[in-house]
């Protein structure tokens, strides 16, 4: 998923709402897509996702006449270095996500995206010296409590959820300081990793074990279209984010993990016992507090601006 932007348009437009909801819905149902490829190693699927995302975003940029943005970004060594870091982080996030889906951990993966906004708040406090408001502390406290419940009862950290939340949190942290728009940024990130990813795919195919040579037409299509299902939600999000107030985006982003959670429990029939129920209850409470705080703060800012 993409980090919500920090601007605040004057009002929500219908097209913006449709685009944003479409992006979060598509991100939320992606497990259905990756499940169709669960006979292929997760790392190989990741490599295809990287390579075909680079191809598809390059095509989008060329058709939109925006390839000059790529050349401008490549003129800065600092930008290239930061994008290399962000590419490693996002690929780690993608890889863990694909692995979790295809190894029956969709529910725990959804937990990661529920707590990701709270992780972003903590990272902002640590790296940008942001001060947490009282309700934000309460929200973070509920999330930590939920994690501790799993640790005490299961004797382990929910490492999939934490891995997804923190890898995406650090990814957002790096992208926040890189002056590159989302689509050219995604192209450069995937381009930087396309050489090793493409080499791995080629090696697999040459040895007769790759997904393209062993699969039928449907499997080949799904692998090639991995770039499309990665990029389309981002394009919709970028369109919607420019036309929606930040609080609307902040609430809509929870559609994705909610879809994942429902798929995990009711479609994939993953176990969901009392411990996970208590854990999610704590996290959902934290999310509700976090969203409430955002709405209160937005209302205060709006009132101040109206009074000026």
C-alpha positions as CSV (number, residue, x, y, z in Angstrom):
1,X,0.0,0.0,0.0
2,X,0.9,3.6,-0.3
3,X,1.4,6.1,2.5
4,X,-1.4,8.8,2.6
5,X,-0.2,12.2,1.5
6,X,0.0,15.2,3.8
7,X,-2.1,17.7,1.8
8,X,-5.7,18.7,2.6
9,X,-7.9,19.4,-0.4
10,X,-10.9,21.6,0.3
11,X,-13.5,18.9,-0.3
12,X,-13.9,15.3,-1.3
13,X,-14.8,14.8,-5.0
14,X,-16.8,11.7,-6.1
15,X,-14.1,10.7,-8.5
16,X,-11.5,10.9,-5.8
17,X,-13.6,8.8,-3.4
18,X,-14.2,6.1,-6.1
19,X,-10.5,6.1,-7.0
20,X,-9.3,5.9,-3.4
21,X,-11.8,3.2,-2.4
22,X,-10.9,1.3,-5.6
23,X,-7.2,1.3,-4.7
24,X,-7.7,0.2,-1.2
25,X,-10.1,-2.5,-2.2
26,X,-7.7,-3.9,-4.9
27,X,-4.9,-3.9,-2.3
28,X,-7.2,-5.7,0.1
29,X,-8.1,-8.5,-2.3
30,X,-4.6,-9.1,-3.6
31,X,-4.4,-12.3,-1.5
32,X,-6.9,-13.9,-3.9
33,X,-4.4,-13.2,-6.7
34,X,-1.3,-14.5,-5.0
35,X,-3.1,-17.6,-3.8
36,X,-3.5,-18.7,-7.5
37,X,0.3,-18.9,-7.6
38,X,0.9,-20.7,-4.3
39,X,2.6,-23.6,-6.2
40,X,5.5,-21.3,-7.1
41,X,8.2,-20.3,-4.5
42,X,7.4,-16.9,-2.9
43,X,10.8,-15.5,-3.9
44,X,10.2,-16.3,-7.5
45,X,6.8,-14.6,-7.4
46,X,8.5,-11.6,-5.9
47,X,11.1,-11.5,-8.7
48,X,8.3,-11.5,-11.3
49,X,6.5,-8.8,-9.4
50,X,9.6,-6.6,-9.5
51,X,10.4,-7.1,-13.1
52,X,6.9,-6.8,-14.5
53,X,6.2,-3.7,-12.3
54,X,9.2,-2.0,-13.9
55,X,8.0,-2.9,-17.4
56,X,4.4,-1.7,-16.7
57,X,5.3,1.5,-14.9
58,X,7.8,2.3,-17.7
59,X,5.0,1.9,-20.2
60,X,2.7,4.2,-18.2
61,X,5.4,6.9,-17.9
62,X,6.1,6.8,-21.6
63,X,2.4,7.0,-22.6
64,X,1.8,9.8,-20.1
65,X,4.8,11.7,-21.4
66,X,6.3,11.8,-17.9
67,X,9.6,9.9,-18.5
68,X,11.5,13.2,-18.0
69,X,10.7,12.8,-14.3
70,X,12.8,9.7,-14.2
71,X,15.7,11.4,-15.9
72,X,15.5,14.3,-13.4
73,X,15.6,11.8,-10.5
74,X,18.6,10.0,-11.9
75,X,20.5,13.3,-11.9
76,X,20.9,13.2,-8.1
77,X,23.1,10.6,-6.5
78,X,21.4,11.2,-3.2
79,X,18.0,10.4,-4.7
80,X,19.4,7.2,-6.3
81,X,20.9,6.1,-3.0
82,X,17.7,6.7,-1.1
83,X,15.6,4.9,-3.8
84,X,17.9,1.9,-3.6
85,X,17.2,1.8,0.1
86,X,13.5,2.1,-0.4
87,X,13.6,-0.5,-3.1
88,X,15.1,-3.0,-0.7
89,X,12.5,-2.1,1.9
90,X,9.5,-2.4,-0.4
91,X,10.7,-5.7,-1.9
92,X,11.2,-7.1,1.6
93,X,7.6,-6.0,2.4
94,X,6.3,-7.5,-0.9
95,X,8.2,-10.8,-0.3
96,X,7.0,-11.2,3.3
97,X,3.5,-10.4,2.2
98,X,3.4,-13.0,-0.6
99,X,5.0,-15.6,1.7
100,X,2.4,-14.9,4.4
101,X,-0.5,-15.2,2.0
102,X,0.7,-18.5,0.5
103,X,1.6,-20.0,3.9
104,X,-1.8,-19.4,5.5
105,X,-1.0,-16.2,7.5
106,X,-3.3,-13.7,5.9
107,X,-5.0,-12.8,9.2
108,X,-1.6,-12.0,10.8
109,X,-0.6,-10.1,7.6
110,X,-3.8,-8.0,8.0
111,X,-2.7,-7.2,11.5
112,X,0.5,-5.7,10.2
113,X,-1.4,-3.2,8.0
114,X,-3.8,-2.3,10.8
115,X,-0.9,-1.3,13.0
116,X,1.2,0.3,10.3
117,X,-0.2,3.8,10.7
118,X,0.6,3.6,14.5
119,X,4.1,2.4,13.6
120,X,4.4,5.5,11.3
121,X,3.5,7.7,14.3
122,X,6.3,6.1,16.4
123,X,8.8,6.4,13.6
124,X,7.9,10.1,13.1
125,X,8.5,10.6,16.8
126,X,11.9,8.9,16.7
127,X,13.3,10.3,13.4
128,X,11.5,13.6,12.9
129,X,11.0,14.5,16.6
130,X,7.2,14.6,16.1
131,X,5.3,15.0,19.4
132,X,2.6,12.4,20.0
133,X,-0.8,13.8,21.2
134,X,-2.4,12.1,24.2
135,X,-4.9,10.0,22.1
136,X,-2.0,8.9,19.8
137,X,-0.2,7.5,22.9
138,X,-3.4,5.7,23.9
139,X,-3.8,4.3,20.4
140,X,-0.1,3.0,20.4
141,X,-0.7,1.6,23.8
142,X,-3.6,-0.5,22.7
143,X,-1.6,-1.8,19.7
144,X,1.3,-2.8,22.0
145,X,-1.1,-4.5,24.4
146,X,-2.5,-6.5,21.5
147,X,1.0,-7.6,20.5
148,X,1.9,-8.5,24.1
149,X,-1.3,-10.7,24.3
150,X,0.0,-12.9,21.5
151,X,3.5,-13.0,23.0
152,X,2.3,-14.1,26.4
153,X,-0.2,-16.7,25.0
154,X,1.7,-18.1,22.0
155,X,5.2,-17.5,23.4
156,X,6.3,-15.7,20.2
157,X,6.2,-12.3,18.6
158,X,3.7,-11.8,15.7
159,X,6.8,-11.4,13.5
160,X,4.9,-11.4,10.2
161,X,2.7,-8.5,11.3
162,X,5.6,-6.6,12.8
163,X,7.8,-7.3,9.8
164,X,5.1,-6.0,7.4
165,X,4.3,-2.9,9.6
166,X,7.9,-1.9,10.1
167,X,9.2,-2.6,6.6
168,X,6.5,-0.5,5.2
169,X,6.9,2.1,7.9
170,X,10.6,2.5,7.1
171,X,9.8,2.5,3.4
172,X,7.4,5.4,3.9
173,X,10.0,7.1,6.1
174,X,12.6,7.0,3.3
175,X,10.1,8.0,0.5
176,X,9.1,11.0,2.6
177,X,12.5,12.5,2.1
178,X,12.8,11.6,-1.6
179,X,11.4,14.2,-4.0
180,X,10.1,11.7,-6.5
181,X,6.4,11.1,-7.3
182,X,4.9,7.7,-6.7
183,X,4.8,6.2,-10.2
184,X,8.3,7.3,-11.3
185,X,9.5,6.3,-7.9
186,X,8.0,2.8,-8.2
187,X,9.6,2.5,-11.6
188,X,13.0,3.4,-10.4
189,X,12.7,1.2,-7.3
190,X,11.8,-1.9,-9.3
191,X,14.3,-1.0,-12.1
192,X,17.1,-1.0,-9.5
193,X,16.2,-4.5,-8.5
194,X,15.2,-5.8,-11.9
195,X,18.7,-7.0,-12.9
196,X,19.1,-9.5,-10.0
197,X,15.4,-10.4,-10.1
198,X,15.5,-10.9,-13.8
199,X,18.7,-12.9,-13.6
200,X,17.1,-15.2,-11.0
201,X,14.0,-15.7,-13.2
202,X,16.2,-16.5,-16.2
203,X,18.3,-19.0,-14.2
204,X,15.1,-20.7,-13.1
205,X,13.7,-20.9,-16.6
206,X,17.0,-22.2,-18.1
207,X,17.0,-25.0,-15.6
208,X,13.4,-25.9,-16.4
209,X,12.0,-25.2,-13.0
210,X,10.7,-21.6,-13.5
211,X,7.0,-20.7,-13.4
212,X,6.9,-19.6,-17.0
213,X,8.3,-22.9,-18.4
214,X,6.4,-25.2,-16.0
215,X,3.0,-23.4,-15.9
216,X,0.1,-23.2,-18.3
217,X,-1.3,-20.2,-19.9
218,X,-3.1,-19.0,-16.8
219,X,0.0,-19.2,-14.6
220,X,2.1,-17.4,-17.2
221,X,-0.6,-14.6,-17.5
222,X,-0.8,-14.2,-13.7
223,X,3.0,-13.9,-13.4
224,X,3.3,-11.4,-16.2
225,X,0.3,-9.4,-14.8
226,X,1.9,-9.1,-11.4
227,X,3.2,-5.7,-12.5
228,X,-0.3,-4.6,-13.5
229,X,-1.9,-5.6,-10.1
230,X,0.9,-3.8,-8.3
231,X,0.7,-0.6,-10.3
232,X,-3.0,-0.1,-10.9
233,X,-3.9,0.4,-7.2
234,X,-1.0,2.9,-6.9
235,X,-2.3,4.9,-9.9
236,X,-5.8,5.0,-8.5
237,X,-4.5,6.0,-5.1
238,X,-2.4,8.8,-6.6
239,X,-5.5,10.1,-8.4
240,X,-7.7,9.8,-5.4
241,X,-5.2,11.3,-2.9
242,X,-5.1,14.6,-4.7
243,X,-8.9,14.9,-4.5
244,X,-9.6,13.9,-0.9
245,X,-9.0,15.4,2.5
246,X,-6.4,13.6,4.6
247,X,-8.9,12.3,7.3
248,X,-10.9,10.6,4.5
249,X,-7.8,8.9,3.3
250,X,-6.8,8.0,6.8
251,X,-10.1,6.2,7.3
252,X,-10.3,4.6,3.9
253,X,-6.8,3.0,4.2
254,X,-8.3,0.5,6.7
255,X,-10.4,-1.0,4.0
256,X,-7.4,-3.0,2.8
257,X,-6.5,-4.9,6.0
258,X,-10.2,-5.3,6.7
259,X,-10.6,-7.1,3.3
260,X,-7.5,-9.2,4.1
261,X,-8.8,-10.1,7.5
262,X,-12.2,-11.2,6.2
263,X,-10.6,-13.2,3.4
264,X,-8.3,-14.9,5.9
265,X,-11.1,-15.9,8.3
266,X,-14.0,-16.6,6.0
267,X,-12.5,-17.6,2.6
268,X,-9.2,-19.2,3.6
269,X,-10.5,-20.5,6.9
270,X,-7.4,-19.6,8.9
271,X,-7.7,-20.4,12.7
272,X,-9.0,-17.4,14.7
273,X,-9.2,-18.3,18.4
274,X,-9.7,-16.4,21.6
275,X,-6.1,-15.1,21.7
276,X,-6.3,-13.6,18.2
277,X,-9.7,-12.2,19.0
278,X,-8.4,-10.3,22.1
279,X,-5.3,-9.2,20.1
280,X,-7.4,-7.8,17.3
281,X,-9.9,-6.2,19.7
282,X,-7.0,-4.3,21.2
283,X,-5.6,-3.3,17.8
284,X,-9.1,-2.3,16.5
285,X,-9.6,-0.2,19.6
286,X,-6.2,1.5,19.0
287,X,-7.2,2.1,15.3
288,X,-10.5,3.7,16.4
289,X,-8.7,6.0,18.9
290,X,-6.1,6.9,16.2
291,X,-8.8,7.8,13.6
292,X,-10.8,9.7,16.2
293,X,-7.7,11.7,17.1
294,X,-7.1,12.5,13.4
295,X,-10.6,13.7,12.9
296,X,-10.5,15.9,16.1
297,X,-7.1,17.4,15.0
298,X,-8.4,18.0,11.4
299,X,-11.5,19.8,12.8
300,X,-9.3,22.1,15.0
301,X,-7.2,23.0,12.0
302,X,-10.2,23.7,9.8
303,X,-11.7,25.9,12.5
304,X,-8.5,27.9,12.9
305,X,-8.3,28.4,9.1
306,X,-11.9,29.5,8.9
307,X,-11.3,32.1,11.7
308,X,-8.3,33.6,9.8
